[in-house]
Amino acid sequence: DKDVWDMEVFKDSTHVSAPEREAFAAFADLGMVEVTRDRVEGYTYWDYRRLRFPKNEGMRIDWMYATAALDKAVTNVQIDREERKGKGASDHVPVIVDFDL
């Protein structure tokens, strides 16, 4: 699974449970497209308490959904890991999507 660093660690846990995955699938049923996942690899969250960031033991839990038309207008996607390295940084990093409108 591309969304977590080790599925065994997260088995039956939040973010990968069947109800959550079904909820995300409902977006697709509405014609929405997650525009980042197939364009850039990487995680968007690392647990501070377990010092996961230096080991890149993260999760992809920040998403950008758009219509199919907007998906075609995406020109760049970036997960800004550098932002996480700063003092007092969030446990999430920015996910940046550029569109040519």
N, CA, C and O atoms as CSV, one atom per row, in Angstrom:
chain,resi,resn,atom,element,x,y,z
A,1,ASP,N,N,0.846,-1.179,0.000
A,1,ASP,CA,C,0.000,0.000,0.000
A,1,ASP,C,C,0.889,1.240,0.000
A,1,ASP,O,O,1.800,1.352,0.821
A,2,LYS,N,N,0.635,2.147,-0.896
A,2,LYS,CA,C,1.453,3.351,-1.028
A,2,LYS,C,C,1.190,4.385,0.065
A,2,LYS,O,O,1.917,5.374,0.158
A,3,ASP,N,N,0.179,4.178,0.881
A,3,ASP,CA,C,-0.231,5.214,1.824
A,3,ASP,C,C,0.436,5.136,3.194
A,3,ASP,O,O,0.371,6.096,3.961
A,4,VAL,N,N,1.064,4.031,3.510
A,4,VAL,CA,C,1.739,3.881,4.802
A,4,VAL,C,C,3.058,3.147,4.605
A,4,VAL,O,O,3.228,2.394,3.646
A,5,TRP,N,N,3.975,3.376,5.517
A,5,TRP,CA,C,5.301,2.781,5.369
A,5,TRP,C,C,5.309,1.283,5.620
A,5,TRP,O,O,6.175,0.585,5.091
A,6,ASP,N,N,4.374,0.764,6.408
A,6,ASP,CA,C,4.320,-0.677,6.682
A,6,ASP,C,C,2.879,-1.049,7.034
A,6,ASP,O,O,2.390,-0.708,8.111
A,7,MET,N,N,2.212,-1.741,6.133
A,7,MET,CA,C,0.804,-2.099,6.360
A,7,MET,C,C,0.613,-2.954,7.608
A,7,MET,O,O,-0.425,-2.847,8.262
A,8,GLU,N,N,1.561,-3.779,7.950
A,8,GLU,CA,C,1.424,-4.617,9.150
A,8,GLU,C,C,1.328,-3.764,10.409
A,8,GLU,O,O,0.594,-4.109,11.335
A,9,VAL,N,N,2.056,-2.666,10.452
A,9,VAL,CA,C,2.015,-1.771,11.610
A,9,VAL,C,C,0.637,-1.119,11.741
A,9,VAL,O,O,0.164,-0.875,12.851
A,10,PHE,N,N,0.002,-0.841,10.618
A,10,PHE,CA,C,-1.264,-0.111,10.618
A,10,PHE,C,C,-2.488,-1.004,10.466
A,10,PHE,O,O,-3.611,-0.503,10.399
A,11,LYS,N,N,-2.293,-2.290,10.413
A,11,LYS,CA,C,-3.407,-3.214,10.218
A,11,LYS,C,C,-4.509,-2.947,11.253
A,11,LYS,O,O,-4.240,-2.842,12.449
A,12,ASP,N,N,-5.745,-2.839,10.773
A,12,ASP,CA,C,-6.917,-2.572,11.619
A,12,ASP,C,C,-6.808,-1.254,12.380
A,12,ASP,O,O,-7.373,-1.116,13.465
A,13,SER,N,N,-6.101,-0.310,11.831
A,13,SER,CA,C,-5.864,0.972,12.471
A,13,SER,C,C,-6.516,2.090,11.653
A,13,SER,O,O,-7.072,1.855,10.581
A,14,THR,N,N,-6.435,3.286,12.178
A,14,THR,CA,C,-6.985,4.425,11.446
A,14,THR,C,C,-6.239,4.645,10.140
A,14,THR,O,O,-5.101,4.207,9.972
A,15,HIS,N,N,-6.889,5.316,9.241
A,15,HIS,CA,C,-6.370,5.713,7.934
A,15,HIS,C,C,-6.315,4.586,6.911
A,15,HIS,O,O,-6.214,4.858,5.715
A,16,VAL,N,N,-6.375,3.351,7.337
A,16,VAL,CA,C,-6.348,2.229,6.385
A,16,VAL,C,C,-7.512,1.269,6.605
A,16,VAL,O,O,-7.575,0.214,5.973
A,17,SER,N,N,-8.420,1.623,7.483
A,17,SER,CA,C,-9.546,0.737,7.783
A,17,SER,C,C,-10.516,0.680,6.601
A,17,SER,O,O,-10.540,1.577,5.758
A,18,ALA,N,N,-11.298,-0.367,6.556
A,18,ALA,CA,C,-12.281,-0.527,5.479
A,18,ALA,C,C,-13.265,0.648,5.412
A,18,ALA,O,O,-13.517,1.151,4.317
A,19,PRO,N,N,-13.832,1.105,6.536
A,19,PRO,CA,C,-14.763,2.242,6.442
A,19,PRO,C,C,-14.112,3.507,5.867
A,19,PRO,O,O,-14.739,4.242,5.104
A,20,GLU,N,N,-12.873,3.750,6.234
A,20,GLU,CA,C,-12.198,4.936,5.698
A,20,GLU,C,C,-11.918,4.787,4.210
A,20,GLU,O,O,-12.113,5.728,3.442
A,21,ARG,N,N,-11.470,3.629,3.809
A,21,ARG,CA,C,-11.210,3.396,2.381
A,21,ARG,C,C,-12.509,3.483,1.577
A,21,ARG,O,O,-12.508,3.983,0.452
A,22,GLU,N,N,-13.595,3.006,2.138
A,22,GLU,CA,C,-14.896,3.108,1.462
A,22,GLU,C,C,-15.324,4.569,1.324
A,22,GLU,O,O,-15.903,4.961,0.310
A,23,ALA,N,N,-15.039,5.358,2.336
A,23,ALA,CA,C,-15.382,6.783,2.275
A,23,ALA,C,C,-14.601,7.476,1.164
A,23,ALA,O,O,-15.153,8.302,0.437
A,24,PHE,N,N,-13.322,7.143,1.030
A,24,PHE,CA,C,-12.538,7.723,-0.061
A,24,PHE,C,C,-13.043,7.240,-1.414
A,24,PHE,O,O,-13.067,8.012,-2.373
A,25,ALA,N,N,-13.443,5.988,-1.505
A,25,ALA,CA,C,-13.982,5.452,-2.760
A,25,ALA,C,C,-15.263,6.185,-3.157
A,25,ALA,O,O,-15.575,6.298,-4.343
A,26,ALA,N,N,-15.996,6.677,-2.173
A,26,ALA,CA,C,-17.227,7.420,-2.468
A,26,ALA,C,C,-16.932,8.700,-3.247
A,26,ALA,O,O,-17.750,9.133,-4.059
A,27,PHE,N,N,-15.768,9.308,-3.007
A,27,PHE,CA,C,-15.384,10.474,-3.806
A,27,PHE,C,C,-15.271,10.095,-5.277
A,27,PHE,O,O,-15.751,10.822,-6.147
A,28,ALA,N,N,-14.641,8.966,-5.554
A,28,ALA,CA,C,-14.512,8.496,-6.939
A,28,ALA,C,C,-15.886,8.224,-7.542
A,28,ALA,O,O,-16.121,8.494,-8.720
A,29,ASP,N,N,-16.780,7.695,-6.734
A,29,ASP,CA,C,-18.142,7.437,-7.215
A,29,ASP,C,C,-18.852,8.728,-7.622
A,29,ASP,O,O,-19.767,8.711,-8.446
A,30,LEU,N,N,-18.423,9.839,-7.040
A,30,LEU,CA,C,-18.989,11.149,-7.381
A,30,LEU,C,C,-18.268,11.796,-8.562
A,30,LEU,O,O,-18.609,12.905,-8.973
A,31,GLY,N,N,-17.271,11.100,-9.105
A,31,GLY,CA,C,-16.514,11.636,-10.231
A,31,GLY,C,C,-15.301,12.446,-9.833
A,31,GLY,O,O,-14.682,13.095,-10.677
A,32,MET,N,N,-14.953,12.417,-8.555
A,32,MET,CA,C,-13.786,13.155,-8.083
A,32,MET,C,C,-12.528,12.310,-8.275
A,32,MET,O,O,-12.576,11.081,-8.252
A,33,VAL,N,N,-11.401,13.000,-8.466
A,33,VAL,CA,C,-10.120,12.346,-8.711
A,33,VAL,C,C,-9.123,12.846,-7.673
A,33,VAL,O,O,-9.042,14.049,-7.428
A,34,GLU,N,N,-8.368,11.946,-7.064
A,34,GLU,CA,C,-7.283,12.346,-6.163
A,34,GLU,C,C,-6.098,12.652,-7.068
A,34,GLU,O,O,-5.572,11.752,-7.723
A,35,VAL,N,N,-5.672,13.907,-7.113
A,35,VAL,CA,C,-4.738,14.359,-8.138
A,35,VAL,C,C,-3.265,14.220,-7.771
A,35,VAL,O,O,-2.408,14.473,-8.616
A,36,THR,N,N,-2.943,13.830,-6.548
A,36,THR,CA,C,-1.532,13.778,-6.158
A,36,THR,C,C,-0.928,12.382,-6.214
A,36,THR,O,O,0.228,12.221,-6.604
A,37,ARG,N,N,-1.676,11.404,-5.839
A,37,ARG,CA,C,-1.143,10.058,-5.580
A,37,ARG,C,C,-0.372,9.452,-6.750
A,37,ARG,O,O,0.685,8.855,-6.540
A,38,ASP,N,N,-0.873,9.590,-7.973
A,38,ASP,CA,C,-0.204,9.003,-9.128
A,38,ASP,C,C,0.852,9.916,-9.740
A,38,ASP,O,O,1.528,9.535,-10.695
A,39,ARG,N,N,0.993,11.117,-9.191
A,39,ARG,CA,C,1.948,12.074,-9.758
A,39,ARG,C,C,3.207,12.253,-8.920
A,39,ARG,O,O,4.260,12.609,-9.449
A,40,VAL,N,N,3.107,12.011,-7.629
A,40,VAL,CA,C,4.283,12.193,-6.770
A,40,VAL,C,C,4.228,11.164,-5.643
A,40,VAL,O,O,3.179,10.930,-5.043
A,41,GLU,N,N,5.370,10.564,-5.375
A,41,GLU,CA,C,5.451,9.601,-4.277
A,41,GLU,C,C,5.841,10.320,-2.997
A,41,GLU,O,O,6.409,11.412,-3.030
A,42,GLY,N,N,5.536,9.708,-1.893
A,42,GLY,CA,C,5.974,10.247,-0.622
A,42,GLY,C,C,4.842,10.357,0.374
A,42,GLY,O,O,3.662,10.294,0.032
A,43,TYR,N,N,5.245,10.521,1.611
A,43,TYR,CA,C,4.292,10.650,2.703
A,43,TYR,C,C,4.067,12.115,3.027
A,43,TYR,O,O,4.851,12.977,2.630
A,44,THR,N,N,2.991,12.391,3.751
A,44,THR,CA,C,2.655,13.764,4.128
A,44,THR,C,C,2.568,13.947,5.642
A,44,THR,O,O,2.306,15.051,6.118
A,45,TYR,N,N,2.785,12.882,6.392
A,45,TYR,CA,C,2.670,12.916,7.855
A,45,TYR,C,C,3.652,11.917,8.456
A,45,TYR,O,O,3.809,10.801,7.959
A,46,TRP,N,N,4.317,12.344,9.546
A,46,TRP,CA,C,5.198,11.467,10.312
A,46,TRP,C,C,4.956,11.737,11.790
A,46,TRP,O,O,4.903,12.893,12.210
A,47,ASP,N,N,4.810,10.695,12.568
A,47,ASP,CA,C,4.530,10.800,14.002
A,47,ASP,C,C,5.762,11.342,14.737
A,47,ASP,O,O,6.844,10.759,14.660
A,48,TYR,N,N,5.586,12.459,15.448
A,48,TYR,CA,C,6.673,13.034,16.247
A,48,TYR,C,C,7.075,12.120,17.400
A,48,TYR,O,O,8.260,11.950,17.684
A,49,ARG,N,N,6.085,11.536,18.055
A,49,ARG,CA,C,6.348,10.774,19.279
A,49,ARG,C,C,7.262,9.583,19.043
A,49,ARG,O,O,7.989,9.166,19.945
A,50,ARG,N,N,7.228,9.047,17.865
A,50,ARG,CA,C,8.041,7.856,17.581
A,50,ARG,C,C,9.214,8.175,16.658
A,50,ARG,O,O,9.851,7.269,16.121
A,51,LEU,N,N,9.495,9.457,16.477
A,51,LEU,CA,C,10.608,9.909,15.633
A,51,LEU,C,C,10.589,9.242,14.264
A,51,LEU,O,O,11.608,8.734,13.795
A,52,ARG,N,N,9.434,9.249,13.637
A,52,ARG,CA,C,9.259,8.557,12.354
A,52,ARG,C,C,9.879,9.308,11.168
A,52,ARG,O,O,10.263,8.678,10.183
A,53,PHE,N,N,9.984,10.632,11.244
A,53,PHE,CA,C,10.455,11.390,10.086
A,53,PHE,C,C,11.869,11.008,9.643
A,53,PHE,O,O,12.073,10.748,8.457
A,54,PRO,N,N,12.851,10.963,10.545
A,54,PRO,CA,C,14.205,10.611,10.092
A,54,PRO,C,C,14.290,9.226,9.446
A,54,PRO,O,O,15.185,8.968,8.641
A,55,LYS,N,N,13.369,8.349,9.796
A,55,LYS,CA,C,13.363,6.987,9.232
A,55,LYS,C,C,12.418,6.871,8.034
A,55,LYS,O,O,12.282,5.797,7.450
A,56,ASN,N,N,11.772,7.971,7.673
A,56,ASN,CA,C,10.767,8.007,6.601
A,56,ASN,C,C,9.677,6.963,6.814
A,56,ASN,O,O,9.223,6.320,5.866
A,57,GLU,N,N,9.270,6.804,8.047
A,57,GLU,CA,C,8.175,5.899,8.401
A,57,GLU,C,C,6.908,6.738,8.534
A,57,GLU,O,O,6.465,7.057,9.637
A,58,GLY,N,N,6.347,7.079,7.400
A,58,GLY,CA,C,5.235,8.011,7.382
A,58,GLY,C,C,3.959,7.445,6.816
A,58,GLY,O,O,3.812,6.244,6.587
A,59,MET,N,N,3.039,8.369,6.600
A,59,MET,CA,C,1.728,8.045,6.047
A,59,MET,C,C,1.343,9.133,5.046
A,59,MET,O,O,1.709,10.296,5.212
A,60,ARG,N,N,0.626,8.756,4.039
A,60,ARG,CA,C,0.042,9.732,3.118
A,60,ARG,C,C,-1.404,9.917,3.566
A,60,ARG,O,O,-2.270,9.090,3.282
A,61,ILE,N,N,-1.647,11.031,4.277
A,61,ILE,CA,C,-2.999,11.275,4.786
A,61,ILE,C,C,-3.516,12.661,4.418
A,61,ILE,O,O,-4.560,13.087,4.913
A,62,ASP,N,N,-2.798,13.360,3.560
A,62,ASP,CA,C,-3.251,14.662,3.072
A,62,ASP,C,C,-3.497,14.518,1.576
A,62,ASP,O,O,-2.613,14.094,0.831
A,63,TRP,N,N,-4.692,14.872,1.145
A,63,TRP,CA,C,-5.156,14.575,-0.206
A,63,TRP,C,C,-5.649,15.838,-0.890
A,63,TRP,O,O,-5.961,16.836,-0.241
A,64,MET,N,N,-5.714,15.773,-2.209
A,64,MET,CA,C,-6.299,16.855,-2.994
A,64,MET,C,C,-7.227,16.224,-4.024
A,64,MET,O,O,-6.778,15.592,-4.981
A,65,TYR,N,N,-8.508,16.402,-3.817
A,65,TYR,CA,C,-9.504,15.881,-4.751
A,65,TYR,C,C,-9.981,17.012,-5.651
A,65,TYR,O,O,-10.103,18.161,-5.227
A,66,ALA,N,N,-10.246,16.654,-6.905
A,66,ALA,CA,C,-10.735,17.629,-7.879
A,66,ALA,C,C,-11.629,16.913,-8.882
A,66,ALA,O,O,-11.703,15.685,-8.915
A,67,THR,N,N,-12.293,17.702,-9.684
A,67,THR,CA,C,-13.087,17.117,-10.763
A,67,THR,C,C,-12.149,16.541,-11.821
A,67,THR,O,O,-10.960,16.862,-11.841
A,68,ALA,N,N,-12.676,15.698,-12.693
A,68,ALA,CA,C,-11.865,15.123,-13.767
A,68,ALA,C,C,-11.311,16.219,-14.674
A,68,ALA,O,O,-10.181,16.112,-15.150
A,69,ALA,N,N,-12.086,17.260,-14.915
A,69,ALA,CA,C,-11.609,18.371,-15.749
A,69,ALA,C,C,-10.429,19.079,-15.100
A,69,ALA,O,O,-9.455,19.404,-15.779
A,70,LEU,N,N,-10.500,19.322,-13.792
A,70,LEU,CA,C,-9.374,19.949,-13.097
A,70,LEU,C,C,-8.167,19.023,-13.044
A,70,LEU,O,O,-7.028,19.487,-13.101
A,71,ASP,N,N,-8.400,17.738,-12.938
A,71,ASP,CA,C,-7.296,16.779,-12.940
A,71,ASP,C,C,-6.469,16.923,-14.216
A,71,ASP,O,O,-5.242,16.828,-14.175
A,72,LYS,N,N,-7.125,17.148,-15.328
A,72,LYS,CA,C,-6.422,17.321,-16.607
A,72,LYS,C,C,-5.623,18.619,-16.647
A,72,LYS,O,O,-4.712,18.757,-17.464
A,73,ALA,N,N,-5.949,19.566,-15.783
A,73,ALA,CA,C,-5.263,20.857,-15.753
A,73,ALA,C,C,-4.082,20.891,-14.786
A,73,ALA,O,O,-3.410,21.917,-14.678
A,74,VAL,N,N,-3.815,19.793,-14.084
A,74,VAL,CA,C,-2.696,19.759,-13.140
A,74,VAL,C,C,-1.379,19.837,-13.905
A,74,VAL,O,O,-1.150,19.077,-14.845
A,75,THR,N,N,-0.519,20.764,-13.493
A,75,THR,CA,C,0.789,20.910,-14.134
A,75,THR,C,C,1.937,20.483,-13.234
A,75,THR,O,O,3.020,20.161,-13.723
A,76,ASN,N,N,1.715,20.477,-11.934
A,76,ASN,CA,C,2.788,20.112,-11.011
A,76,ASN,C,C,2.186,19.726,-9.662
A,76,ASN,O,O,1.197,20.307,-9.214
A,77,VAL,N,N,2.805,18.737,-9.028
A,77,VAL,CA,C,2.424,18.330,-7.675
A,77,VAL,C,C,3.698,18.184,-6.862
A,77,VAL,O,O,4.688,17.624,-7.333
A,78,GLN,N,N,3.666,18.691,-5.646
A,78,GLN,CA,C,4.846,18.626,-4.791
A,78,GLN,C,C,4.435,18.314,-3.363
A,78,GLN,O,O,3.462,18.867,-2.851
A,79,ILE,N,N,5.180,17.430,-2.728
A,79,ILE,CA,C,5.082,17.206,-1.288
A,79,ILE,C,C,6.330,17.845,-0.696
A,79,ILE,O,O,7.443,17.391,-0.963
A,80,ASP,N,N,6.158,18.887,0.100
A,80,ASP,CA,C,7.281,19.698,0.574
A,80,ASP,C,C,7.876,19.156,1.876
A,80,ASP,O,O,7.596,19.667,2.961
A,81,ARG,N,N,8.700,18.114,1.748
A,81,ARG,CA,C,9.364,17.515,2.914
A,81,ARG,C,C,10.275,18.505,3.635
A,81,ARG,O,O,10.454,18.403,4.849
A,82,GLU,N,N,10.846,19.446,2.917
A,82,GLU,CA,C,11.761,20.410,3.536
A,82,GLU,C,C,11.067,21.195,4.646
A,82,GLU,O,O,11.690,21.541,5.649
A,83,GLU,N,N,9.801,21.471,4.469
A,83,GLU,CA,C,9.031,22.218,5.468
A,83,GLU,C,C,9.001,21.479,6.806
A,83,GLU,O,O,8.942,22.115,7.858
A,84,ARG,N,N,9.040,20.189,6.779
A,84,ARG,CA,C,8.971,19.362,7.996
A,84,ARG,C,C,10.268,19.414,8.797
A,84,ARG,O,O,10.276,19.103,9.988
A,85,LYS,N,N,11.357,19.803,8.154
A,85,LYS,CA,C,12.666,19.808,8.812
A,85,LYS,C,C,12.883,21.021,9.705
A,85,LYS,O,O,13.833,21.040,10.488
A,86,GLY,N,N,12.038,22.018,9.608
A,86,GLY,CA,C,12.220,23.239,10.376
A,86,GLY,C,C,11.875,23.082,11.852
A,86,GLY,O,O,11.151,22.165,12.240
A,87,LYS,N,N,12.398,23.984,12.662
A,87,LYS,CA,C,12.117,23.979,14.094
A,87,LYS,C,C,10.643,24.297,14.326
A,87,LYS,O,O,10.114,25.260,13.769
A,88,GLY,N,N,9.988,23.491,15.143
A,88,GLY,CA,C,8.584,23.704,15.456
A,88,GLY,C,C,7.638,23.379,14.312
A,88,GLY,O,O,6.493,23.830,14.296
A,89,ALA,N,N,8.117,22.599,13.365
A,89,ALA,CA,C,7.298,22.268,12.190
A,89,ALA,C,C,6.133,21.357,12.571
A,89,ALA,O,O,6.168,20.664,13.588
A,90,SER,N,N,5.126,21.377,11.744
A,90,SER,CA,C,3.977,20.488,11.910
A,90,SER,C,C,4.389,19.049,11.630
A,90,SER,O,O,5.433,18.802,11.027
A,91,ASP,N,N,3.570,18.103,12.068
A,91,ASP,CA,C,3.824,16.706,11.720
A,91,ASP,C,C,3.301,16.387,10.321
A,91,ASP,O,O,3.518,15.285,9.816
A,92,HIS,N,N,2.615,17.341,9.693
A,92,HIS,CA,C,2.178,17.241,8.297
A,92,HIS,C,C,3.043,18.175,7.455
A,92,HIS,O,O,3.597,19.146,7.969
A,93,VAL,N,N,3.158,17.881,6.165
A,93,VAL,CA,C,3.857,18.779,5.250
A,93,VAL,C,C,2.874,19.307,4.208
A,93,VAL,O,O,1.844,18.686,3.947
A,94,PRO,N,N,3.198,20.456,3.617
A,94,PRO,CA,C,2.321,20.983,2.576
A,94,PRO,C,C,2.288,20.070,1.346
A,94,PRO,O,O,3.302,19.501,0.940
A,95,VAL,N,N,1.115,19.953,0.783
A,95,VAL,CA,C,0.927,19.292,-0.504
A,95,VAL,C,C,0.506,20.401,-1.462
A,95,VAL,O,O,-0.533,21.036,-1.276
A,96,ILE,N,N,1.320,20.625,-2.483
A,96,ILE,CA,C,1.114,21.752,-3.388
A,96,ILE,C,C,0.716,21.223,-4.761
A,96,ILE,O,O,1.393,20.363,-5.324
A,97,VAL,N,N,-0.370,21.736,-5.287
A,97,VAL,CA,C,-0.839,21.341,-6.613
A,97,VAL,C,C,-1.003,22.601,-7.452
A,97,VAL,O,O,-1.707,23.532,-7.062
A,98,ASP,N,N,-0.347,22.619,-8.604
A,98,ASP,CA,C,-0.484,23.722,-9.549
A,98,ASP,C,C,-1.426,23.304,-10.673
A,98,ASP,O,O,-1.357,22.186,-11.184
A,99,PHE,N,N,-2.302,24.225,-11.041
A,99,PHE,CA,C,-3.255,23.999,-12.127
A,99,PHE,C,C,-3.044,25.056,-13.207
A,99,PHE,O,O,-2.784,26.217,-12.891
A,100,ASP,N,N,-3.151,24.672,-14.457
A,100,ASP,CA,C,-3.154,25.621,-15.566
A,100,ASP,C,C,-4.607,25.872,-15.941
A,100,ASP,O,O,-5.229,25.087,-16.657
A,101,LEU,N,N,-5.130,26.980,-15.442
A,101,LEU,CA,C,-6.547,27.288,-15.672
A,101,LEU,C,C,-6.676,28.309,-16.761
A,101,LEU,O,O,-7.788,28.706,-17.108
